[in-house]
């Protein structure tokens, strides 16, 4: 095992251990995470279930694949780490109680894991291709649509207007609600990665391919969160899933399908390429 892989494995493995330990303590102690009435169920019930039964198992599979030097191992680790980075960047800026210390540790480990796994992500075919162009267009559409929605929310926040937002009841906005930080986290963390993918993948650069890999698995991971806290929440609370929720779920799956295909293509195209000498476009990013 190389030092680079060992470093990723240690940091990411510690992240998974801290995650499991936190969940166990939460269940045993009964000491709830700080949450508004609108998000208490998502955070205190579904949040633990999502991490314990989805993120941690996927992360363990990623560690195994990384050890076996599979190209998709880094993708799984990046997806889990990016997911935790994104969500805990929102949580640490919302309501707080002593859980903030564990959340800060998880955010730090997740962000570090994303940085360390960067060099292990598939870098693409190393040349401009039609498939690469298609992936670039897809990411550009996602960036424009999501960016516009997030910018609208951020503008509402800056001007003090009430706007329909996820998990936000009608009336005055509750800025203690961590999910209202979604626009800030998206525009400051996720959007720059998508921009890098759009600028670099079409040129066949290593960093563009890696940014596209990270953006693709991030999109898939966020869709899993939406599905877990959308139709599953409705079913657990009402015993059924409404037609509108089914429609939203199908739409989100259609959004995630190209991202899944993109990640698989990047992993396969990178695996087919022989080791390339660093050129001016990839020096410092490999």
C-alpha positions as CSV (number, residue, x, y, z in Angstrom):
1,X,0.0,0.0,0.0
2,X,1.4,3.4,-1.0
3,X,1.8,6.2,1.4
4,X,-0.9,8.2,-0.5
5,X,-3.4,5.4,-0.2
6,X,-2.4,4.8,3.5
7,X,-3.0,8.4,4.3
8,X,-6.5,8.4,2.7
9,X,-7.3,5.1,4.4
10,X,-6.3,6.4,7.9
11,X,-8.1,9.7,7.7
12,X,-11.3,8.3,6.1
13,X,-11.3,5.2,8.4
14,X,-11.1,7.5,11.4
15,X,-14.0,9.5,9.9
16,X,-16.1,6.3,9.7
17,X,-15.1,5.3,13.2
18,X,-16.1,8.7,14.6
19,X,-19.4,8.6,12.7
20,X,-20.3,5.2,14.1
21,X,-19.2,6.2,17.6
22,X,-21.3,9.3,17.5
23,X,-24.4,7.4,16.3
24,X,-24.0,4.8,19.1
25,X,-23.6,7.5,21.8
26,X,-26.7,9.3,20.4
27,X,-28.8,6.2,20.5
28,X,-27.6,5.1,24.0
29,X,-27.6,8.5,25.7
30,X,-30.8,9.8,24.1
31,X,-29.2,13.3,24.0
32,X,-30.7,14.8,20.9
33,X,-29.0,16.8,18.2
34,X,-30.2,20.5,18.2
35,X,-33.0,20.9,15.7
36,X,-36.1,22.9,15.0
37,X,-39.5,21.2,15.0
38,X,-39.4,21.2,11.2
39,X,-36.1,19.2,11.0
40,X,-36.1,17.2,14.3
41,X,-37.2,13.9,12.6
42,X,-34.7,14.2,9.7
43,X,-31.8,15.0,11.9
44,X,-32.4,12.9,15.0
45,X,-33.9,9.8,13.4
46,X,-33.3,9.6,9.6
47,X,-29.8,11.2,9.9
48,X,-28.4,8.4,12.1
49,X,-30.1,5.8,9.9
50,X,-28.8,7.3,6.7
51,X,-25.2,7.4,7.9
52,X,-25.3,4.0,9.7
53,X,-27.0,2.0,7.0
54,X,-25.8,3.8,3.8
55,X,-22.8,6.1,4.2
56,X,-20.7,3.9,6.5
57,X,-21.3,0.7,4.4
58,X,-20.5,2.5,1.2
59,X,-17.4,4.0,2.8
60,X,-16.2,0.6,3.9
61,X,-16.7,-0.8,0.4
62,X,-14.7,2.2,-0.8
63,X,-11.8,1.4,1.6
64,X,-11.8,-2.2,0.4
65,X,-11.7,-1.1,-3.2
66,X,-9.0,1.4,-2.5
67,X,-6.9,-1.2,-0.9
68,X,-7.4,-3.4,-4.0
69,X,-6.4,-0.4,-6.1
70,X,-9.7,-0.3,-7.9
71,X,-10.4,3.0,-9.7
72,X,-13.9,3.3,-8.2
73,X,-12.6,3.0,-4.7
74,X,-11.6,6.6,-4.6
75,X,-14.9,7.6,-6.1
76,X,-16.9,6.0,-3.3
77,X,-14.7,7.5,-0.7
78,X,-15.0,10.9,-2.3
79,X,-18.8,10.6,-2.5
80,X,-19.1,9.8,1.2
81,X,-16.6,12.4,2.3
82,X,-18.1,15.1,0.1
83,X,-21.5,14.2,1.4
84,X,-20.4,14.6,5.0
85,X,-18.5,17.8,4.3
86,X,-21.5,19.4,2.6
87,X,-24.0,18.4,5.3
88,X,-21.9,19.2,8.3
89,X,-20.8,22.5,6.9
90,X,-24.5,23.3,7.1
91,X,-25.1,21.8,10.6
92,X,-22.2,23.5,12.3
93,X,-23.6,26.9,11.4
94,X,-27.1,26.2,12.7
95,X,-28.5,25.5,16.2
96,X,-25.8,24.3,18.6
97,X,-25.4,22.3,21.7
98,X,-22.4,20.1,22.8
99,X,-22.8,18.0,19.7
100,X,-21.1,20.8,17.9
101,X,-17.7,19.4,19.0
102,X,-18.3,16.1,17.3
103,X,-19.8,17.8,14.2
104,X,-16.7,20.0,13.9
105,X,-14.4,16.9,14.1
106,X,-16.5,15.1,11.4
107,X,-16.4,18.2,9.2
108,X,-12.6,18.5,9.6
109,X,-12.0,14.8,8.8
110,X,-14.4,14.7,5.9
111,X,-12.9,17.9,4.3
112,X,-9.4,16.5,4.8
113,X,-10.5,13.2,3.2
114,X,-11.8,15.0,0.2
115,X,-8.4,16.8,-0.2
116,X,-6.4,13.6,0.3
117,X,-8.4,11.5,-2.1
118,X,-8.2,14.1,-4.9
119,X,-5.0,12.6,-6.3
120,X,-6.6,9.2,-6.4
121,X,-9.7,10.2,-8.4
122,X,-10.0,9.2,-12.0
123,X,-8.5,11.9,-14.2
124,X,-10.4,11.0,-17.4
125,X,-9.1,10.1,-20.8
126,X,-6.5,12.8,-20.9
127,X,-7.8,14.3,-24.2
128,X,-10.9,16.1,-25.4
129,X,-13.7,13.6,-26.3
130,X,-17.4,13.7,-27.3
131,X,-18.3,11.9,-24.1
132,X,-16.3,14.4,-22.1
133,X,-18.2,17.2,-23.9
134,X,-21.5,15.6,-22.9
135,X,-20.4,15.3,-19.3
136,X,-19.3,19.0,-19.4
137,X,-22.7,20.0,-20.8
138,X,-24.6,18.0,-18.1
139,X,-22.5,19.6,-15.3
140,X,-23.1,23.0,-16.8
141,X,-26.8,22.5,-16.8
142,X,-26.8,21.3,-13.2
143,X,-24.6,24.2,-12.2
144,X,-26.9,26.8,-13.8
145,X,-30.2,25.3,-12.5
146,X,-28.9,24.7,-9.0
147,X,-26.9,27.9,-8.9
148,X,-29.9,30.0,-9.9
149,X,-32.1,28.3,-7.2
150,X,-29.5,28.8,-4.5
151,X,-28.8,32.4,-5.5
152,X,-32.5,33.1,-5.3
153,X,-32.6,31.7,-1.8
154,X,-29.4,33.6,-0.8
155,X,-30.9,36.9,-2.2
156,X,-34.0,36.3,-0.1
157,X,-31.8,35.8,3.0
158,X,-29.8,38.9,2.3
159,X,-32.9,41.1,1.8
160,X,-34.9,39.6,4.6
161,X,-37.7,38.2,2.4
162,X,-39.7,35.1,3.2
163,X,-39.1,32.4,0.6
164,X,-40.3,28.8,0.4
165,X,-37.4,26.6,1.4
166,X,-36.9,23.0,2.3
167,X,-38.0,22.2,5.9
168,X,-39.0,25.8,6.5
169,X,-42.5,26.5,7.8
170,X,-44.5,29.4,6.5
171,X,-43.9,32.7,8.2
172,X,-40.8,34.4,9.4
173,X,-37.6,32.6,8.5
174,X,-35.9,30.7,11.3
175,X,-32.2,31.3,10.7
176,X,-31.3,28.8,13.4
177,X,-32.4,26.2,10.9
178,X,-29.1,24.7,9.5
179,X,-30.7,23.7,6.1
180,X,-31.1,27.4,5.3
181,X,-27.3,27.5,4.9
182,X,-27.6,25.2,1.9
183,X,-27.1,28.1,-0.7
184,X,-24.0,29.3,1.0
185,X,-22.5,25.8,1.2
186,X,-23.4,25.0,-2.4
187,X,-22.1,28.2,-3.9
188,X,-18.9,28.2,-1.9
189,X,-18.0,24.5,-2.0
190,X,-19.9,22.5,-4.6
191,X,-20.2,25.1,-7.4
192,X,-16.4,25.8,-7.7
193,X,-15.7,22.1,-8.2
194,X,-18.3,22.0,-11.0
195,X,-16.8,25.1,-12.6
196,X,-13.4,23.4,-12.5
197,X,-14.8,20.3,-14.1
198,X,-16.5,22.4,-16.8
199,X,-13.3,24.3,-17.6
200,X,-10.9,21.4,-17.4
201,X,-12.7,18.3,-18.6
202,X,-13.3,19.6,-22.1
203,X,-9.6,20.4,-22.5
204,X,-8.6,16.9,-21.4
205,X,-6.7,18.0,-18.3
206,X,-6.1,15.7,-15.3
207,X,-7.6,18.3,-12.9
208,X,-10.7,18.7,-15.0
209,X,-11.3,14.9,-15.0
210,X,-10.8,14.7,-11.2
211,X,-13.1,17.7,-10.6
212,X,-15.7,16.0,-12.8
213,X,-15.3,12.8,-10.9
214,X,-15.8,14.6,-7.6
215,X,-18.8,16.6,-8.9
216,X,-20.4,13.5,-10.3
217,X,-20.2,11.4,-7.1
218,X,-21.3,14.5,-5.1
219,X,-24.5,14.9,-7.2
220,X,-25.3,11.2,-6.7
221,X,-24.7,11.4,-2.9
222,X,-26.9,14.4,-2.5
223,X,-29.7,12.7,-4.4
224,X,-29.5,9.8,-1.9
225,X,-30.0,12.3,0.9
226,X,-33.0,13.8,-0.7
227,X,-34.6,10.4,-1.3
228,X,-33.8,9.3,2.2
229,X,-35.4,12.4,3.8
230,X,-38.2,12.8,1.3
231,X,-40.3,9.7,0.3
232,X,-38.9,7.6,3.2
233,X,-39.8,10.3,5.8
234,X,-43.3,10.6,4.3
235,X,-43.8,6.8,4.4
236,X,-42.6,6.5,8.0
237,X,-44.8,9.3,9.1
238,X,-48.0,8.6,7.1
239,X,-47.7,5.0,6.0
240,X,-47.8,6.0,2.3
241,X,-46.0,8.0,-0.4
242,X,-47.9,10.7,-2.2
243,X,-48.0,11.0,-6.0
244,X,-46.1,14.3,-5.8
245,X,-43.3,12.7,-3.8
246,X,-43.1,9.8,-6.2
247,X,-42.8,12.3,-9.0
248,X,-40.0,14.2,-7.2
249,X,-38.2,10.9,-6.5
250,X,-38.3,9.8,-10.2
251,X,-37.1,13.3,-11.2
252,X,-34.2,13.1,-8.8
253,X,-33.2,9.6,-10.1
254,X,-33.2,11.0,-13.6
255,X,-30.9,13.8,-12.4
256,X,-28.6,11.4,-10.8
257,X,-28.5,8.9,-13.6
258,X,-26.1,10.9,-15.9
259,X,-23.9,11.6,-12.9
260,X,-23.6,7.9,-12.1
261,X,-22.8,7.2,-15.8
262,X,-20.3,10.0,-15.8
263,X,-18.4,8.6,-12.7
264,X,-18.3,5.1,-14.3
265,X,-17.1,6.5,-17.6
266,X,-14.3,8.5,-15.9
267,X,-13.2,5.5,-13.9
268,X,-13.1,3.3,-16.9
269,X,-11.4,5.8,-19.2
270,X,-8.8,6.6,-16.6
271,X,-8.1,2.9,-16.1
272,X,-7.5,2.4,-19.8
273,X,-5.0,5.2,-20.1
274,X,-1.3,4.4,-19.6
275,X,0.6,6.6,-17.1
276,X,1.1,9.9,-18.8
277,X,4.0,12.3,-18.1
278,X,2.9,15.4,-16.5
279,X,2.3,18.3,-18.9
280,X,1.8,22.0,-18.4
281,X,-1.9,21.5,-17.8
282,X,-1.6,18.8,-15.2
283,X,1.6,19.8,-13.2
284,X,0.8,20.4,-9.6
285,X,-2.6,18.7,-9.8
286,X,-1.5,15.0,-10.1
